[in-house]
C-alpha cells in the first residue's frame, strides 16, 4: 500500500484574496451567535431594568426570545408575572388576573406584542375582585395600576427586542466576524477555507 503525504496550506485571513475571504466570511457567518449565551448581557440588562421599573423578579429562563427570522420575539410568560401581581394586590381584593399567555414583542403573534404593522397592544389585563364592597372607582384604580405594570413590561420587551435584533445583526456582520477571526488568530485551510 502506498502512503501519500498530504501537505495542507494554512494561512491567516488577510493572506487570502478577496474571493476567498468572502467565502470564509460566508462559512462563519454565525460564528458569534451560534452559542447559546451570546446575548446573556442583554437578558441580564432586561432583568435588571424590569426589576427597577416594576419591582418584579424574573430569571433568564423565563424570557422568551428568538432573532433572525419571522418568528423573532422578546417577551416573558405571563404566569410568573401574574403570580407576583396577585401577591402584591391581594390586600386590595384581587383574586385573579387574566391576560395573554405571553407578554412582549412578537413579530408573528397576535396579542401582547408587536403585530402586523408594528402596533403594540396595551391594557391586556382583566382583573377580578373577591370583595364586592370595593367600589367601582377603587377597582378601576387597581385595574389601571396592574395594566400600567403590564404595559411597562411590554414596552421594555419592545426595547430589548430591538436591542437583541441590533446586536444579532452586528454579530453576523462582516466587521464582527473579522474581529472574531483576528482576535482568535485563526488559521485557515486554503483548500476548504475552514478554520484549521
C-alpha positions in Angstrom: 0.0 0.0 0.0 1.4 3.4 -1.0 1.3 6.2 1.5 1.0 9.8 0.4 1.9 12.7 2.5 -0.7 15.4 2.1 0.5 18.8 3.0 -2.0 21.4 3.9 -1.5 25.0 3.1 -2.5 27.1 6.0 -2.9 30.9 6.1 -4.3 33.8 8.0 -7.4 35.6 6.9 -5.6 38.6 5.4 -3.4 36.3 3.3 -6.3 35.2 1.2 -7.7 37.0 -1.8 -11.0 38.9 -1.7 -13.0 36.0 -3.1 -11.5 33.6 -0.6 -12.1 36.0 2.2 -15.7 36.3 1.2 -16.1 32.5 1.3 -14.5 32.4 4.8 -16.9 35.0 6.0 -19.8 33.0 4.5 -18.6 29.8 6.1 -18.5 31.6 9.5 -21.5 33.9 9.2 -22.9 32.8 12.6 -19.7 32.3 14.5 -20.6 35.0 17.0 -24.2 33.8 17.6 -24.0 30.0 17.4 -23.5 29.5 21.1 -26.5 29.7 23.5 -25.2 32.6 25.7 -24.2 35.1 23.0 -26.7 37.6 24.3 -26.6 37.0 28.1 -25.7 40.6 28.7 -29.0 41.7 27.0 -31.0 39.3 29.1 -29.3 40.5 32.3 -29.9 44.1 31.4 -33.6 43.3 30.8 -34.0 41.5 34.1 -32.4 44.4 36.0 -34.4 47.1 34.3 -37.7 45.1 34.7 -36.9 44.8 38.5 -36.1 48.5 38.7 -39.1 49.6 36.7 -41.8 47.2 38.1 -40.3 45.6 41.2 -40.9 42.2 39.6 -38.4 39.3 39.6 -37.7 37.0 36.7 -34.9 34.7 35.7 -33.3 34.4 32.3 -35.1 31.0 31.7 -38.4 32.9 31.9 -37.5 35.1 28.9 -38.8 34.0 25.5 -36.6 35.2 22.7 -35.6 34.4 19.1 -34.0 36.5 16.5 -33.1 36.3 12.8 -36.3 35.1 11.3 -40.0 35.8 11.0 -40.6 34.2 14.5 -38.4 36.8 16.2 -39.6 37.7 19.6 -38.7 39.0 23.0 -41.0 38.5 25.9 -42.0 36.7 29.1 -44.6 34.1 30.0 -47.3 35.9 32.0 -47.9 33.2 34.6 -44.9 34.1 36.7 -45.8 37.8 36.4 -49.4 37.2 37.4 -48.5 35.2 40.5 -46.3 38.1 41.7 -49.0 40.6 41.0 -51.6 38.5 42.8 -49.4 38.6 45.9 -48.9 42.3 45.6 -52.5 43.2 45.1 -54.1 40.5 47.4 -54.8 43.1 50.1 -56.7 45.2 47.6 -59.2 42.3 47.0 -57.7 40.9 43.7 -58.1 37.2 43.4 -57.4 36.6 39.7 -55.8 38.4 36.7 -56.4 37.2 33.2 -54.1 38.3 30.3 -52.3 36.8 27.3 -50.1 33.8 27.9 -47.0 35.8 26.7 -46.2 39.4 27.2 -43.8 41.2 24.9 -42.9 41.9 21.3 -43.6 39.2 18.8 -43.3 39.6 15.0 -45.6 36.7 14.3 -48.0 36.8 17.2 -51.4 38.4 17.7 -51.9 39.8 21.2 -49.5 41.1 23.7 -46.9 42.4 21.3 -45.8 43.7 18.0 -48.3 42.7 15.4 -48.8 43.1 11.7 -47.9 46.8 11.4 -45.6 47.2 14.4 -48.5 48.1 16.6 -48.1 47.2 20.3 -51.2 46.3 22.3 -51.7 47.7 25.9 -54.3 47.3 28.6 -54.3 43.5 28.3 -55.3 42.5 31.8 -58.8 41.6 33.1 -58.8 41.9 36.9 -61.2 40.0 39.2 -62.1 41.0 42.8 -63.4 38.8 45.5 -64.6 41.6 47.7 -67.9 43.1 46.4 -67.6 46.0 48.8 -64.8 47.6 46.8 -66.2 50.5 44.9 -66.0 50.8 41.1 -63.5 53.6 41.4 -61.2 51.6 43.6 -61.5 48.6 41.3 -60.7 50.8 38.3 -57.7 52.3 40.1 -56.3 48.8 40.8 -57.0 47.7 37.2 -55.2 50.7 35.9 -52.2 50.1 38.2 -52.0 46.4 37.1 -52.3 47.3 33.4 -49.7 50.0 33.9 -47.3 47.4 35.1 -48.0 45.0 32.3 -47.7 47.9 29.8 -44.3 48.7 31.2 -43.3 45.1 30.7 -44.4 45.1 27.1 -42.6 48.4 26.5 -39.4 47.0 27.9 -39.8 43.9 25.8 -40.1 46.1 22.7 -37.0 48.0 23.7 -35.0 44.7 24.3 -36.4 43.1 21.2 -34.8 45.9 19.2 -31.5 45.7 21.2 -31.4 41.9 20.7 -32.1 42.4 16.9 -29.4 45.1 16.5 -26.8 43.0 18.5 -27.6 40.0 16.3 -27.2 41.9 13.1 -23.9 43.4 14.3 -22.6 40.0 15.3 -23.3 38.5 11.9 -21.8 41.4 10.1 -18.5 41.0 8.2 -16.9 43.5 10.5 -17.7 41.5 13.7 -16.8 38.2 12.1 -13.4 39.6 11.0 -12.9 40.9 14.5 -13.5 37.4 16.0 -11.2 35.8 13.4 -8.4 38.2 14.1 -8.9 38.3 17.9 -8.7 34.5 18.0 -5.8 34.4 15.5 -7.5 31.7 13.5 -5.6 29.8 10.7 -7.5 28.6 7.6 -7.0 25.6 5.4 -6.5 27.0 1.9 -8.5 24.2 0.3 -11.6 24.2 2.5 -11.3 27.7 3.7 -12.3 26.4 7.1 -10.6 27.0 10.4 -7.7 24.7 10.8 
